[in-house]
Amino acid sequence: MIDMDDIVVIKITGKFFDNFDPELASRLISIIRQIADKYSVAVVTGGGNLARQYIGRAKNIGVNNNYSLDMIGIAVSRLNALLIAEALHPLAPEKIPRTPWETRELLAQYSVVVLGGYIPGQSTAAVAIETAEAIGSDKVIDLSAIDKVYDKDPRKHPDAKPLSRVKASELLKLMEQKILPGNYQLLDRHAIDIMIRSKITVYITHYSRPENILDILKGKNPGTIITPE
C-alpha cells in the first residue's frame, strides 16, 4: 500500500490553459516528471474560458439543460487533461478517468494520472479534493490564479492582508460574508466538508510559478496553506 505521504494531488486552474505558454507548460511537465520519481501524482485540470465559450455556444443554439451544459464544460476539462497526459506519456496513461474509482485504479498502474471533471455540479476544487480522499492523499497543491488567500478583496481594499495560513472553517466564513474576490471561489462548501472529514490540506500558489510545487513538498510555504479545521 502507498503511504499518503507519497501521494499528491495537483490542481491546475483553467487560466493556465486560457493563457497557454508553452515554456511555462514545459516547466510544469518537467516538475511533474521530477516528483513522479518519489510520489504518486494525480493532476486535475480545469476547463477555463474554452469551457465557458462552449457552454455559451450551446446556449446560443437552444441547449438549456444545466446537466448538459455542465457535461460540455467537463468535456473541455478532459481535453485539457489529455493535453497534459500526452505530454507526460508514458508516465501517465492516455485514458482520462471519469470517476474517483477509475483514478485510483489507474494510479495503481501509473506514476501519474491526469483527469478533468467527474460529474455535473462539481467545482474543479471539489474534484481535486474528492480525488485526494479517494486515493488516500492528505495534500492538494492548487496552482491557482492567485498567489495567496487574502482576508478581503485586494482589488477593492488596499489594506487587504495576505494570509500565510488559514483554517478551512475560517475561509468558509470569509466566503459567506462575500468579502473575498468573486472571481475566485477557492473552495466550495462541499470541498471544505471533504477537506475537514478526511484531513486534507490545500496549498495555494500561483500557476505561473510551478517550481513552488517543489518548495511545498519540501515543507515550505510560498503561498497560503489551508488547513482542514
N, C-alpha and C positions, 0 to 999 in steps of 0.2 A: 504494500500500500504506500502511496506517495504521501509524505508529510505535508500538512497545509503550509508549512514554511517554505516549501519548494514549489508552490503553485501561485501564480499571479494572474490577475485579470487586468488587461489594459483596454481602456475605452478611448476611442478616437472620435472627437467631435466631428460633426458633419462639415464644419467650417474648414477643416483640414482638406476636404475634398473640393469645397467651393473655391478655395484659394490655392489650388493644387500647384505645388512647387516640386518638380522632380528631384532637385537637390535635397530638399527637406525630406521628401519621401524616402530617398535612398539612405539618408542618415537614420531615419526611423527603422527601416528594414534592417540595416546593419546592426542596430542596437538590439532589436528583437532576436536576430540570429545569435548575437553575443550572449544574451541572457538565457537563450534556449539551451545552452550548454549545461546550465545549472537548474533552471526552472522549467516546469510545465507551464505553458503560456496560452491563455485564451484571449483573443483580441476581438473586441466588439466595435463595429463601425456604425456611425450614424449615416443618415441619408442626405442631410444638408439641403441646400437650395434646390438641387435637382429633384429631390423627392417632392418638395413643395411645388415645383414647376409642374411635375406630372400630375399631382393632385389637382392643381389649378386647371390643367388641360382636361382632366377627367370631368371636373365640374362644368367646364365650358361646353362639353358635349352631352350634358344631361345626367352624369353619374352623381347621385345624391345620397347614396347609401354609405354611411360612415365606415362600416366594416370594409366595404370595397375600397374606399379611399385610403384607409389605413393599410390595406394589403398592397396597394400600389406603392405607397411610401416604403413599406417593408421590402418590396422587390428591389427598390433602388438601393436601400441599405445593404442588401445582399449582393448587389452588383459591386458596390464599393468593397465589400468583404472579399469578393472573388478577385478583385484587382490586387489586394494585399496578399491574398493566399497564393496567387500565381507567382508573385514576386518572392515569396518565401519558399516555394516548392524546391526541394522535396521535404523540407521540414514540416510543411503544412499540407493537408490534403486539399484537392480541388473541390471536394464536396463541402458545401456550406450547410451546417446543421440548422435544423428548423425547430428543435426543441432542446431544452437543457439536457435531456437524456442522451440525445444524439451527440451533443457537445462532449459529454462525459465519456461516451463510448469511443469517440474519435480521439480524445485526449489520452486514452489508454494505448493508442497505437502510434500517435504522432507527438512530437515535441511541442508543436504549435497548432492551434485550431483557430480559424478566423470565422466570425459569424456576424450577421446583421440582426434584424429584428426577429422575434419569435411570433407573437400574436398581436392582433389589433388592440389598441388601448394602452400599450406599454411605452414608456419613455425609454430612450437609449440607456439612461442611468439605471432604470429598473431592470432592463435586460442584463446589464453588466453585473448588477448585484445579485440578481437571481441566478446568473451563471456561476458567480463565486460561491453561492450557497450550494448549488448542485454539485460542483466539482470539489468542494471542500477547501476553498481558499479563504483566507482571512484578510486579504488585501485587494483593493481595486485602485489602480493608478489611472486617474481621469485626465487625459490630455485634452484640456478644456479650452474654451475661447477666452477664459480669464486666467490671470496669473495667480490670484488669491481670492478668497472669500472676504468681503468687506462687511462691516456692521450696518451699512446702508449704501444706497446707490451712489457711487463716487462721481457719477456724471452730474448728479443734482446737488450733492453735498460735498463741498471742498474739505470738510472736516471728517469725511469718512475714513475709518481706520481699517487697515488690513488685519486680518486675523490669522495668526500662525497656527492656531489650534481652536477648534470649536466642537462642541458636542452636537450630535445629530438632533437631539431634542431641542437644543437652543437654535439650531439652524431652522428647524421647523417653525419655531415661534417667529423668527425673523421673516420667514416666507409668509406666514399667516397674517403678519402685520403689514405685508406688502411694502416693505421698506428696502427690499433687495431689488436689483435691476430686473425689470420684467422680461428682458430678452434672454435671461439665462436662469432656468429653473434647474439648479444643480441636481436636486433630488426631489422626487415627489413623495407623497405620504407613504405609498406602497413600498418604495425603495428604502425609505427610512425604517419602516417596520421590519423589513427583512434584515437590514443592517444590524438593528438592535437585537433581534432574536437570535441571529447567527454570529454576532460579534465580528462584524466585517468593518474594517477601517478603510476609508476612502482618502486618497491623496490627490489633491488638486494641484495641477501645474499647467502651464500654457503649452499648447500643441506645437508652437514654434521652437520649443526647447526640448526635444526628445531625449537629450543627454541627461535631463533631470531624472529619467527613469532609473539610471544607474545610481544617482545620488540617493534616491528614495530607497532603493534596495540595499544601500549601504547604511541606512538609518538616518540619513539627513532629511531636512525639511525645506526644500526650495520654494514651496508654495503654502498650502493650507492642509492640515490634517483634520479630517472629520472623524471623530471617534464615536463608536456605537453606544452612546449613553443617552 
